Amino acid sequence: MKINPNELKAKLPLPATEKWVEGIWDIEAFAHGTMSALYFAPRGKDYQTAHEQDEIYVIIAGSANFNLDGERMECATGDVLFVPAGVDHRFETFTDDFATWAIFYGRKGGE
């Protein structure tokens, strides 16, 4: 299977919700078993909260400041970030071209 991030980017944003008032800036690329891969290119503010599964981000464009449970770090194209299930995290600032794969996997509660 091959996924083109530009095709996914063209579908964003999805309609706004009460939580994501500036529109939803992620879209599922595919899923298999417990794993799902999303294209995430936030604009405005990142409203995400802790997730039920472990998560890996693979930064594919731009740069950002990432807050992992109060620990702030810079990330840029090519970096990989790991977030354990249930841990609060978000991108606090990001460039206009920022995009990442968000890959969720494993059982609820983490491995």
C-alpha distance (Angstrom), angle and dihedral (degrees) to the residues before:
residue distance angle dihedral
M1 . . .
K2 3.78 . .
I3 3.80 124.4 .
N4 3.81 123.3 -163.7
P5 3.83 111.1 -150.3
N6 3.82 91.8 -157.0
E7 3.81 90.6 61.4
L8 3.81 90.0 52.2
K9 3.81 92.7 45.0
A10 3.81 89.8 55.8
K11 3.83 89.3 60.9
L12 3.82 94.1 56.9
P13 2.91 140.9 138.2
L14 3.76 102.0 42.7
P15 3.83 114.7 -156.3
A16 3.79 117.7 -64.0
T17 3.78 121.2 -101.5
E18 3.77 133.4 -165.5
K19 3.83 89.1 -92.9
W20 3.83 97.9 38.1
V21 3.81 99.7 43.2
E22 3.83 93.8 169.9
G23 3.79 93.2 52.7
I24 3.79 131.7 -85.1
W25 3.79 111.3 -72.5
D26 3.79 100.7 -169.3
I27 3.76 132.6 74.8
E28 3.78 130.9 -175.4
A29 3.80 111.9 -110.9
F30 3.81 96.0 -173.0
A31 3.77 144.4 -35.4
H32 3.79 134.7 -146.8
G33 3.78 124.5 177.1
T34 3.81 108.4 -42.9
M35 3.82 92.6 -18.1
S36 3.78 125.9 92.5
A37 3.79 129.7 173.1
L38 3.79 121.6 -152.1
Y39 3.77 131.6 -173.3
F40 3.82 106.8 -134.0
A41 3.81 122.8 -172.2
P42 3.81 106.8 160.9
R43 3.77 121.4 -159.4
G44 3.79 125.5 -171.3
K45 3.80 103.6 -0.2
D46 3.80 132.1 -3.4
Y47 3.81 105.3 -128.3
Q48 3.79 98.2 178.8
T49 3.78 122.8 133.3
A50 3.81 133.5 -164.6
H51 3.81 115.7 -52.3
E52 3.81 131.5 -139.5
Q53 3.82 94.4 -125.4
D54 3.79 134.8 52.9
E55 3.80 111.3 -93.4
I56 3.78 138.4 -156.1
Y57 3.80 123.4 -162.9
V58 3.80 119.5 -158.0
I59 3.80 108.5 -168.0
I60 3.81 108.6 -138.2
A61 3.82 101.8 173.5
G62 3.79 140.4 13.2
S63 3.78 127.8 -5.9
A64 3.79 139.0 -85.5
N65 3.77 147.0 177.4
F66 3.78 109.7 -111.5
N67 3.80 125.7 -157.6
L68 3.80 113.5 -155.0
D69 3.79 108.2 -176.4
G70 3.81 91.7 -40.2
E71 3.81 96.4 -40.4
R72 3.80 109.0 114.0
M73 3.79 122.2 -153.9
E74 3.77 137.7 166.5
C75 3.79 119.4 -120.3
A76 3.79 133.8 -176.0
T77 3.79 142.7 175.0
G78 3.79 110.5 -41.4
D79 3.80 96.7 21.9
V80 3.80 121.1 125.6
L81 3.81 122.0 -150.0
F82 3.81 127.6 -167.4
V83 3.80 122.5 -153.2
P84 3.82 119.5 -174.6
A85 3.79 117.3 -136.7
G86 3.79 114.1 -85.4
V87 3.83 96.1 20.6
D88 3.80 118.5 128.0
H89 3.81 113.3 -120.5
R90 3.80 143.5 151.7
F91 3.76 144.2 160.1
E92 3.81 104.9 -104.1
T93 3.78 100.4 -172.8
F94 3.78 128.9 9.3
T95 3.78 140.3 170.8
D96 3.80 120.3 -101.6
D97 3.81 90.3 -105.6
F98 3.82 96.3 47.5
A99 3.81 116.0 138.0
T100 3.79 135.1 157.5
W101 3.76 141.9 178.4
A102 3.80 110.5 -119.5
I103 3.80 110.3 -158.1
F104 3.80 119.0 -169.3
Y105 3.78 120.7 -168.4
G106 3.77 146.2 159.9
R107 3.76 134.1 30.3
K108 3.79 124.3 -32.0
G109 3.79 108.8 -85.8
G110 3.80 93.0 34.3
E111 3.77 134.6 -94.0
